[in-house]
Amino acid sequence: MFATWGRLVYRLRFTVIGVMVALMLGLGAYGLGLENNLSQSGWDDPGSESVAAAKLADGTFGRDTNADVVLLYT
């Protein structure tokens, strides 16, 4: 079974590569606007200790929750 599949894929290798490239380009185009529909909210349990600790740390240390990169230089 796998030998037959392997022979078929080898025989049609350029077609397989073309189909995969087209599929990846299509999925990339489909996902271009995805970041506008994703958010981080709703994944936390408001009553959990970790959320309470994160709120305490944010209030105490003045953390910026919108930043993506933190750079420290000494």
C-alpha positions in Angstrom: 0.0 0.0 0.0 2.7 2.5 1.0 4.9 1.4 -1.9 2.1 2.1 -4.4 1.4 5.5 -2.7 5.1 6.3 -2.9 5.4 5.4 -6.6 2.4 7.5 -7.4 3.7 10.6 -5.5 7.1 10.1 -7.1 5.6 9.9 -10.6 3.5 13.0 -10.0 6.1 14.8 -7.8 5.9 18.1 -9.7 2.1 18.1 -9.6 2.2 17.3 -5.8 4.6 20.2 -5.2 2.5 22.5 -7.3 -0.7 21.5 -5.5 1.0 22.0 -2.1 2.4 25.4 -3.0 -1.0 26.5 -4.3 -2.7 25.1 -1.1 -0.3 27.0 1.1 -0.7 30.2 -0.8 -4.5 29.9 -0.7 -4.4 29.2 3.1 -2.1 32.2 3.6 -4.4 34.4 1.7 -7.4 33.1 3.6 -5.7 33.8 6.9 -4.6 37.4 6.1 -7.4 39.1 8.1 -7.4 36.5 10.9 -5.5 38.6 13.5 -8.5 41.1 13.6 -10.8 38.3 14.8 -8.5 36.8 17.4 -8.3 38.1 21.0 -6.8 36.9 24.2 -10.0 37.5 26.2 -12.1 34.7 27.4 -9.3 32.2 28.1 -8.8 33.1 31.7 -10.9 32.1 34.7 -11.6 35.3 36.5 -11.8 33.6 39.9 -8.4 31.8 39.6 -5.3 32.6 41.7 -3.2 33.2 38.6 -5.5 35.9 37.3 -5.6 37.5 40.7 -1.8 37.4 40.8 -1.5 38.8 37.3 -3.8 41.7 38.2 -1.8 42.4 41.4 1.5 42.3 39.5 0.1 44.6 36.7 -1.1 47.1 39.3 2.0 47.0 41.4 4.6 47.1 38.7 2.7 49.0 36.1 3.0 46.4 33.4 2.0 47.2 29.9 -0.1 44.3 28.6 -0.1 45.7 25.1 3.6 45.4 24.4 5.0 42.5 22.4 8.7 42.9 23.1 10.6 43.8 26.3 14.2 44.9 25.8 16.6 45.3 28.7 19.9 47.0 28.0 22.6 47.5 30.6 
